């Protein structure tokens, strides 16, 4: 009888371990369902064409890797062949480690279901750098907990469920005879020995020597569209795989001579050019997507039913569009604020990770401010948040801005109300800060280059108290951001009214764009291309830059070379974008990267290319905006040429990042 009981106890630890890991798999699956439901409006497009079996295999593979990584300590405590592990204190310790680790994973997965709305991807390790200088994250989390109480409830249920259903090894161990010890250790050595190769294979995503450890980009093989990648992945895996990752690696597609023939990001102006010392004002509008701007809609492609009677939230911006140079297809090069600054001000797109969260941010960089500074321009960057917020001040200084005006400088200006104009969460309200911006420029010596980064069209989607009855949620508003967009558009109107009265106004080129898109409602702005749709507006009060709508492609990284070349800047410089004023419409292009997929837009087509070097899809986006018909391998003449060009852009970017060659002459 004693022998039978002893044998049952031998297997209790391994069986309890397997059972408890099975519970974790279930929680990951339930978190994924919550992720899907929370973001159904974005993921649902084309969801019915997904292969359930392929998607399941992908989810299983990535969940296995994450679960084995995060539970490695728990596994050792449960399977290590030492009979002391059967003691109550040991098992209690193991249980607490299991519950704490997997509760954090549940929280990460559910929280990411909300953050996906802003980034379009699973969160990775760089998020800790991104918000390292923010002191209001607790407030943001608190607001989101209230707004998404149902996800909080799901998290509590899952964590409590893990605790209640957790299985501890049963039986009291009395190993008295030598053969009892031998039997115990033989069985547990076998279990522990099996665990090691199974775990290594599970972490890597396969057991054969030909299998490379899976990365985020591997998820693309199980889906049809990049937003679906987030559904296959899980947040713990995404964070683990991005720790200390070599972000930039030279793919070596071409030899240097051939590479430079295909693509070369160096601009060398002619000696005969005469420089115009005009001021440059760059307005980077937080979350100011094209979707809200009536002047850009209906969208210039085959109209879908939802584009009929397109409502505008930006009457002033619409009027500005009519007086400016604009373009049919205008894209951001990233999905976050920290992607926008390098793209807009330094012509550095976001590939793989936000540029200034990578080691390459320590490279020598330049930009509009740095280059124009060589021509005698004064430069200043404005952002109404706490000085140092989001790393903007550091990047502004690195890229050549001579002065920085933040919340501190605003408080010191006696013409304004100081901290009374703080929105309570992020920054000074846009209306007041844009007035501060306009008046500060009147105190600068011309010529100058300045940039402002607004903040009010941001979570938690509030407007000043005095405007709550004017800019409020309307019954037909598609989301809570609309009232903020109305408020910011009016703040822009007041800014330009003040600017028109200043002596520098007519000698100034204004560039208006957004850092990225935000909440989207219309399906045409939830596509792989639509989620990058931002305005790019170039306004010249003197009329020297002709107001017109160009039938071409424009992107954030085009702003720097377009402005510098128009001014007649004389020095060579590095910029990854196009000079829109001197590039034929048919040769303009745009590029972005998300979830391991590059998108290269040129002419009528968009090419999707994985970061491990394979073309995934080709679409005629002008005829097929929702990207339903993959033309890859269908004989389209542009396919090979676009792949060749995109590879050259990627390689040139990677080489220059790795070799610190982001400025001319290095």
C-alpha positions in Angstrom: 0.0 0.0 0.0 2.8 2.4 0.9 4.6 1.6 -2.5 1.4 2.5 -4.5 1.0 5.8 -2.6 4.7 6.6 -3.2 4.5 6.0 -6.9 1.5 8.3 -7.2 3.4 11.0 -5.4 6.4 10.7 -7.7 4.3 11.8 -10.7 2.4 14.5 -8.9 4.9 17.4 -9.4 5.2 16.9 -13.2 1.5 16.3 -13.6 0.6 19.4 -11.5 3.2 21.4 -13.6 1.6 20.4 -16.9 -1.9 21.1 -15.6 -0.9 24.5 -14.4 0.8 25.4 -17.6 -2.4 24.3 -19.4 -4.3 26.9 -17.4 -1.9 29.6 -18.6 -2.5 28.6 -22.2 -6.2 29.1 -21.6 -5.7 32.5 -20.1 -3.6 33.6 -23.1 -6.4 32.4 -25.4 -9.0 34.3 -23.5 -6.8 37.4 -23.5 -6.5 37.1 -27.2 -10.3 37.0 -27.6 -10.5 40.2 -25.5 -7.9 41.7 -27.8 -9.9 40.7 -30.8 -13.2 42.1 -29.5 -11.6 45.4 -28.3 -10.1 46.0 -31.7 -12.7 44.3 -33.9 -13.2 47.4 -36.1 -9.6 47.3 -37.2 -9.0 43.6 -37.3 -12.4 42.5 -38.8 -11.6 43.7 -42.3 -10.6 40.5 -44.1 -10.9 38.4 -40.9 -13.2 35.9 -42.7 -10.4 35.1 -45.1 -8.0 34.0 -42.4 -7.3 30.3 -42.2 -8.4 29.2 -38.7 -5.9 26.3 -38.6 -3.0 28.5 -39.7 -3.9 31.2 -37.2 -4.3 28.6 -34.5 -0.8 27.2 -35.2 0.7 30.7 -35.1 -1.0 31.5 -31.8 0.0 28.2 -30.3 3.7 28.7 -31.3 4.0 32.2 -30.0 2.1 31.4 -26.8 4.3 28.4 -26.2 7.4 30.4 -26.6 6.2 33.2 -24.2 4.8 30.8 -21.6 8.0 28.7 -21.5 10.1 31.9 -21.2 8.1 33.5 -18.5 7.6 30.3 -16.5 11.2 29.0 -16.6 11.8 29.7 -12.9 8.5 28.0 -12.0 9.4 25.0 -14.1 12.7 24.6 -12.4 11.1 24.8 -9.0 8.6 22.2 -9.9 10.8 19.8 -11.9 14.2 20.0 -10.4 15.1 16.5 -9.2 15.5 17.3 -5.5 13.1 15.7 -3.0 13.1 18.9 -0.9 10.9 20.5 -3.4 8.0 18.5 -2.1 8.0 20.5 1.2 5.1 22.8 1.8 7.2 26.0 1.9 8.9 25.2 -1.4 5.5 24.6 -3.1 4.0 27.8 -1.6 7.0 29.7 -3.0 6.5 28.1 -6.4 2.8 28.9 -6.4 3.4 32.5 -5.7 6.0 32.9 -8.4 3.6 31.2 -10.9 0.7 33.5 -9.9 2.8 36.7 -9.9 4.5 36.1 -13.3 1.4 34.9 -15.1 -0.8 37.7 -13.6 1.7 40.2 -15.0 1.4 38.5 -18.4 -2.4 38.7 -18.3 -2.2 42.4 -17.4 0.2 43.1 -20.2 -1.9 41.3 -22.8 -5.1 43.0 -21.7 -3.5 46.5 -21.4 -2.1 46.1 -24.9 -5.6 45.5 -26.3 -6.1 49.2 -25.5 -2.7 50.5 -26.5 -3.1 48.8 -29.9 -5.6 51.5 -30.9 -2.7 54.0 -30.9 0.2 52.0 -32.3 -1.3 49.3 -34.5 1.1 46.7 -33.1 2.0 44.7 -30.0 3.9 46.7 -27.4 7.6 45.8 -27.0 10.4 46.6 -24.6 11.0 50.1 -26.0 7.8 51.3 -24.3 9.8 51.6 -21.0 12.2 54.0 -22.8 9.4 55.8 -24.5 7.6 56.9 -21.3 10.6 56.9 -19.0 10.4 60.7 -18.6 6.7 61.0 -18.1 5.4 61.7 -14.6 1.7 61.4 -15.5 1.5 57.7 -16.5 -0.3 56.8 -13.4 -3.1 59.3 -14.3 -3.3 57.9 -17.8 -3.6 54.3 -16.6 -6.2 55.4 -14.1 -8.3 57.0 -16.8 -8.0 54.0 -19.0 -9.0 51.6 -16.2 -12.2 53.6 -15.8 -12.8 53.7 -19.6 -12.1 50.0 -20.0 -13.5 48.6 -16.8 -14.7 45.5 -18.5 -11.1 44.6 -19.4 -10.1 45.2 -15.7 -13.0 42.8 -14.8 -11.7 40.2 -17.3 -8.2 40.5 -15.8 -9.4 40.0 -12.2 -11.5 37.0 -13.2 -8.6 35.4 -15.0 -6.1 36.0 -12.2 -8.5 34.8 -9.5 -9.3 31.8 -11.7 -5.6 30.9 -11.9 -5.4 31.1 -8.1 -8.5 29.0 -7.5 -7.7 26.3 -10.1 -4.0 26.0 -9.3 -2.9 22.4 -8.5 -0.3 21.7 -5.9 1.4 18.3 -5.8 -0.4 16.0 -3.4 0.9 13.4 -1.0 3.3 13.3 1.9 6.7 12.0 1.0 8.5 9.5 3.3 11.5 8.3 1.4 12.9 5.8 3.9 14.5 3.1 1.8 17.4 3.5 -0.7 15.2 2.2 -3.5 12.6 4.8 -2.7 15.2 7.5 -3.3 16.5 5.8 -6.4 13.0 5.5 -7.9 12.2 9.1 -7.0 15.4 10.6 -8.6 15.3 8.4 -11.7 11.7 9.5 -12.5 12.4 13.2 -11.8 15.7 13.2 -13.7 13.8 11.8 -16.7 11.1 14.5 -16.4 13.6 17.2 -16.0 15.7 15.8 -18.8 12.7 15.8 -21.1 11.7 19.3 -20.1 15.0 20.9 -21.2 14.9 20.0 -24.9 11.1 20.5 -25.1 11.5 24.0 -23.6 14.4 25.0 -25.9 12.4 23.9 -28.9 9.3 25.7 -27.7 11.2 28.9 -27.1 12.8 28.7 -30.5 9.6 27.8 -32.3 10.8 24.5 -33.6 13.0 21.5 -32.8 15.2 21.1 -35.9 18.6 22.7 -36.3 17.4 24.5 -39.4 14.9 26.5 -37.4 16.0 30.0 -36.4 14.5 31.4 -33.2 11.2 32.9 -34.1 10.9 36.6 -34.1 8.0 39.1 -34.4 8.1 39.0 -38.2 7.4 35.2 -38.2 3.8 36.0 -37.3 3.2 37.4 -40.8 3.2 33.9 -42.3 -0.1 33.1 -40.5 -2.1 36.2 -41.6 -3.1 38.2 -44.6 -2.9 41.7 -43.2 -0.5 43.5 -40.9 -3.1 44.4 -38.2 -3.8 40.7 -37.8 -0.2 40.1 -36.8 -1.0 41.5 -33.3 -3.7 38.8 -32.9 -1.2 36.0 -33.5 1.5 37.5 -31.2 1.2 38.0 -27.5 2.6 40.9 -25.5 5.0 39.0 -23.3 6.7 37.4 -26.4 6.9 40.8 -28.1 8.6 42.3 -25.1 11.0 39.4 -24.5 12.1 39.3 -28.1 12.8 43.0 -28.2 15.1 43.2 -25.1 18.7 44.2 -26.2 17.8 43.4 -29.8 20.1 44.5 -32.6 17.6 46.8 -34.2 19.5 47.8 -37.3 21.3 45.1 -39.3 22.7 45.6 -42.8 21.0 43.1 -45.1 23.7 43.4 -47.8 21.4 43.1 -50.7 23.7 44.9 -53.1 27.4 45.9 -53.4 28.0 49.6 -52.7 28.3 50.7 -56.3 25.0 49.1 -57.4 23.3 50.3 -54.2 24.2 53.9 -54.9 23.0 53.6 -58.5 19.5 52.4 -57.3 19.1 54.8 -54.3 21.2 57.5 -52.8 19.9 59.7 -49.9 22.4 62.5 -50.5 21.3 65.8 -51.8 24.0 67.9 -53.5 22.7 71.3 -54.5 24.1 73.1 -57.6 26.7 75.9 -57.0 24.6 78.4 -58.9 21.7 78.3 -56.5 20.9 81.6 -54.7 19.5 81.0 -51.2 16.2 82.6 -50.1 16.4 83.5 -46.4 12.7 82.7 -45.6 11.5 81.7 -42.2 10.3 78.1 -41.8 7.5 77.2 -39.3 6.7 73.5 -38.9 3.4 72.6 -37.0 3.3 69.0 -35.9 -0.3 68.4 -34.8 -0.9 65.6 -32.3 -3.1 62.8 -33.8 -4.4 65.1 -36.5 -5.3 62.4 -39.0 -6.6 63.0 -42.6 -9.8 61.3 -41.6 -11.1 64.3 -39.8 -10.1 66.9 -42.4 -12.9 67.6 -44.9 -10.4 69.2 -47.3 -8.9 65.8 -47.9 -12.1 63.9 -48.2 -13.8 62.1 -50.0 -10.5 60.3 -50.5 -9.1 60.5 -54.0 -9.6 56.8 -54.9 -12.6 54.8 -56.0 -15.2 56.1 -53.6 -16.7 53.7 -51.1 -20.2 54.2 -49.7 -18.8 55.6 -46.4 -17.1 58.5 -48.2 -20.4 60.0 -49.2 -21.3 63.2 -47.3 -18.0 63.0 -45.5 -18.2 65.2 -42.4 -15.4 67.6 -41.6 -14.2 68.6 -38.1 -11.7 71.1 -39.3 -13.3 74.1 -41.1 -10.1 76.3 -40.7 -7.8 73.6 -41.9 -10.0 73.0 -44.8 -9.6 76.6 -45.8 -5.9 76.3 -45.4 -5.8 73.3 -47.7 -7.4 75.5 -50.4 -4.6 78.1 -50.1 -1.7 75.6 -49.9 0.3 73.0 -51.8 -1.2 69.6 -50.9 -1.0 66.1 -52.3 -3.5 63.3 -53.0 -1.8 60.5 -51.0 0.0 61.7 -47.8 1.4 59.3 -45.2 3.2 59.3 -41.9 6.3 57.1 -41.6 5.3 55.7 -38.2 2.5 55.3 -35.7 3.9 57.1 -32.6 4.8 60.6 -31.7 8.4 59.6 -31.3 8.3 58.3 -34.9 7.0 61.6 -36.2 9.8 64.0 -35.0 12.7 62.3 -36.8 10.6 61.7 -39.9 9.4 65.3 -40.1 12.4 67.2 -38.9 15.3 65.0 -40.0 13.9 62.9 -42.9 14.6 59.7 -40.9 11.7 57.2 -41.2 10.9 54.7 -38.6 12.2 51.3 -39.5 11.8 48.4 -37.0 11.9 50.6 -33.9 11.5 54.4 -33.1 14.8 55.9 -34.1 15.7 57.7 -30.9 14.9 54.7 -28.7 17.7 52.8 -30.5 21.5 53.0 -30.0 21.6 54.8 -33.4 20.1 57.8 -31.7 23.7 58.5 -30.4 24.8 58.9 -34.0 25.5 62.3 -35.4 22.2 63.6 -36.8 21.1 66.8 -38.5 17.8 68.0 -39.9 16.1 71.2 -40.8 17.4 73.1 -37.8 20.9 71.7 -38.1 21.3 72.4 -41.8 19.7 75.8 -41.7 21.8 76.7 -38.7 24.8 76.5 -41.0 23.2 79.2 -43.1 22.8 81.5 -40.2 19.3 80.6 -39.1 18.1 80.8 -35.5 16.2 77.8 -34.4 13.8 76.8 -31.6 11.5 73.9 -30.8 8.3 74.3 -28.8 6.3 71.7 -26.9 3.9 72.6 -24.1 4.6 69.5 -22.0 7.0 69.2 -19.1 10.5 69.9 -20.3 12.1 66.5 -21.2 8.8 64.8 -22.0 8.9 62.0 -24.5 12.6 62.7 -25.2 11.7 65.6 -27.5 14.1 68.1 -25.9 17.0 65.7 -26.2 16.2 65.0 -29.9 15.6 68.7 -30.7 19.1 69.5 -29.3 20.7 66.6 -31.1 19.2 67.6 -34.4 20.4 71.2 -34.2 17.8 73.3 -32.5 19.4 76.1 -30.5 16.5 76.8 -28.1 13.7 74.8 -26.5 10.5 76.2 -25.2 8.4 74.0 -23.0 6.0 74.2 -20.0 8.8 75.8 -17.9 9.3 78.7 -20.4 5.6 79.2 -20.8 5.1 79.5 -17.0 7.8 82.2 -17.0 6.1 84.3 -19.6 4.0 86.9 -17.7 1.7 87.5 -20.7 0.1 84.2 -20.0 -1.5 82.4 -17.1 1.3 79.9 -16.4 0.2 76.6 -14.9 -3.5 77.7 -14.9 -3.4 76.8 -18.6 -2.1 73.3 -18.0 -4.6 70.6 -19.1 -4.0 68.6 -16.0 -2.5 65.6 -17.8 0.0 66.3 -20.6 0.7 69.9 -21.5 -0.5 73.6 -21.8 -3.7 73.8 -23.8 -3.0 74.2 -27.5 -4.9 77.6 -27.9 -2.7 79.3 -25.3 0.5 77.6 -26.3 0.1 78.4 -30.0 -0.4 82.0 -29.1 2.8 81.9 -27.0 4.5 80.3 -30.0 3.4 83.0 -32.4 4.5 85.8 -30.1 7.8 84.2 -29.2 8.7 84.1 -32.9 8.2 87.9 -33.1 11.1 88.2 -30.6 13.5 86.2 -32.7 15.9 87.5 -35.2 15.1 86.5 -38.8 15.6 84.2 -40.5 14.5 81.4 -38.2 13.4 77.8 -38.3 10.9 76.8 -35.5 8.7 73.8 -34.9 5.9 73.2 -32.5 4.4 69.9 -31.3 0.8 70.3 -30.1 -0.8 68.1 -27.4 -4.5 68.7 -26.9 -5.8 66.2 -29.4 -4.6 63.4 -27.2 -5.9 61.0 -24.6 -7.9 61.6 -22.3 -9.7 63.6 -25.1 -10.6 66.6 -23.1 -11.2 70.3 -24.0 -10.9 73.4 -21.7 -13.7 73.9 -19.4 -14.9 77.1 -21.2 -15.3 75.1 -24.4 -17.2 72.1 -23.0 -20.5 73.3 -24.3 -19.0 74.3 -27.7 -16.8 71.4 -28.5 -18.6 68.4 -27.1 -19.4 64.8 -28.2 -22.0 65.0 -30.9 -24.4 62.1 -31.5 -22.9 61.4 -35.0 -19.3 61.7 -33.9 -17.5 58.4 -34.6 -15.3 58.7 -31.6 -14.3 60.8 -28.6 -11.4 62.5 -30.4 -13.6 64.5 -32.7 -14.4 67.3 -30.1 -10.6 67.7 -29.5 -10.0 68.0 -33.3 -12.6 70.7 -33.5 -10.9 72.5 -30.6 -7.4 72.2 -32.1 -8.7 73.4 -35.5 -10.0 76.6 -33.8 -6.7 77.0 -31.9 -4.9 76.8 -35.3 -7.3 79.5 -36.7 -6.4 81.8 -33.8 -2.7 81.1 -34.2 -2.8 82.1 -37.9 -4.9 85.2 -37.0 -2.1 86.3 -34.6 0.7 85.2 -37.0 -0.8 87.4 -39.8 -0.3 90.4 -37.6 3.4 89.7 -37.1 6.2 91.2 -39.2 7.7 87.8 -40.0 4.5 86.3 -41.4 4.8 87.0 -45.2 8.4 85.9 -45.2 7.6 82.5 -43.8 6.8 79.0 -45.2 4.4 77.1 -43.0 4.4 73.3 -43.0 1.5 71.5 -41.3 1.4 67.8 -40.6 0.5 65.3 -37.9 2.8 63.1 -35.9 0.5 60.1 -36.6 -3.1 59.0 -36.8 -5.1 58.0 -33.8 -8.6 56.6 -33.3 -10.1 55.8 -36.6 -13.8 55.1 -37.4 -14.1 54.8 -41.2 -13.0 51.5 -42.7 -10.9 53.3 -45.4 -8.7 54.7 -42.7 -8.3 51.3 -41.0 -6.5 49.7 -43.9 -2.8 49.0 -44.0 -2.3 52.3 -45.8 -5.2 54.2 -44.2 -3.7 54.0 -40.7 -0.8 56.1 -41.9 -3.0 58.9 -43.5 -1.9 62.3 -42.2 -2.1 65.8 -43.8 1.0 67.4 -45.4 0.2 71.0 -46.1 2.7 73.6 -47.4 1.5 77.1 -47.1 3.4 80.1 -48.4 1.6 83.5 -47.7 3.7 85.1 -50.4 2.3 82.7 -53.1 5.7 81.8 -54.2 4.8 78.1 -53.6 1.8 77.7 -55.8 -1.4 76.6 -54.0 -2.5 73.4 -55.8 -3.5 69.7 -55.2 -0.7 67.6 -56.7 -1.7 64.1 -57.9 1.2 62.3 -56.3 2.4 60.7 -53.1 3.9 62.5 -50.1 5.3 61.5 -46.8 6.7 63.0 -43.7 10.4 62.4 -44.6 9.8 64.5 -47.8 9.4 67.7 -45.8 13.1 68.3 -45.0 14.4 68.0 -48.6 11.4 69.9 -50.1 11.9 72.9 -47.8 15.7 72.9 -48.0 15.8 72.7 -51.8 13.1 75.3 -52.2 15.1 77.7 -50.1 18.1 77.1 -52.2 20.2 75.6 -49.4 23.8 75.3 -50.7 25.3 72.5 -48.6 25.1 68.7 -49.3 23.0 66.8 -46.8 21.5 63.4 -46.1 17.7 62.9 -46.3 15.8 59.7 -47.0 12.8 61.4 -48.6 12.0 63.2 -51.8 12.0 66.8 -52.9 8.3 67.1 -53.8 8.7 70.4 -55.7 11.2 68.9 -58.1 10.3 65.2 -58.3 7.9 64.1 -61.1 4.5 63.0 -59.7 5.0 59.5 -61.1 8.3 59.1 -59.2 7.2 60.1 -55.7 6.9 57.3 -53.2 6.4 56.5 -49.5 7.6 53.9 -47.1 6.7 52.7 -43.6 7.2 49.7 -41.4 5.0 48.0 -38.9 5.0 44.6 -37.3 8.0 43.5 -39.4 6.3 44.5 -42.7 7.7 47.3 -45.0 5.1 49.0 -47.2 6.5 50.7 -50.3 4.0 52.9 -52.1 4.8 54.1 -55.6 2.6 54.9 -58.6 -0.5 52.8 -58.4 0.9 50.1 -56.3 1.9 49.2 -52.7 4.5 46.4 -52.1 4.6 44.6 -48.8 7.9 43.2 -47.9 9.0 41.3 -44.7 12.0 42.4 -42.7 13.6 39.0 -43.4 13.8 39.7 -47.1 10.7 38.4 -48.8 7.9 40.1 -50.8 4.6 39.3 -49.2 2.1 41.1 -51.4 1.5 43.6 -54.2 -1.7 45.6 -54.5 -3.0 48.2 -56.9 -4.2 50.5 -54.0 -5.8 53.0 -56.3 -8.3 50.4 -57.6 -8.2 48.2 -54.5 -7.8 50.4 -51.4 -8.9 47.6 -49.1 -6.1 45.4 -50.5 -8.2 42.4 -51.3 -6.5 41.2 -54.5 -2.9 40.2 -54.0 -1.2 40.6 -57.4 2.1 39.0 -56.4 3.3 36.7 -59.1 0.6 37.8 -61.5 3.0 39.3 -64.0 2.8 43.0 -63.0 5.8 44.7 -64.5 6.3 46.9 -61.5 6.8 44.1 -59.0 10.5 43.4 -59.4 11.4 47.0 -59.8 9.6 48.0 -56.6 11.3 45.2 -54.7 14.6 46.3 -56.0 14.1 49.9 -55.0 12.7 49.1 -51.6 15.7 46.8 -50.8 18.0 49.6 -51.7 16.2 52.0 -49.5 16.3 49.5 -46.6 20.0 48.7 -47.1 21.0 52.4 -47.4 19.1 53.2 -44.2 20.6 50.2 -42.3 24.2 50.9 -43.5 24.0 54.5 -42.4 22.5 53.6 -39.0 25.2 51.0 -38.3 28.1 53.1 -39.7 27.0 56.4 -38.2 26.6 58.1 -41.6 23.4 60.2 -41.1 25.1 63.5 -42.0 27.0 64.3 -45.2 30.7 63.7 -45.2 30.7 60.8 -42.6 
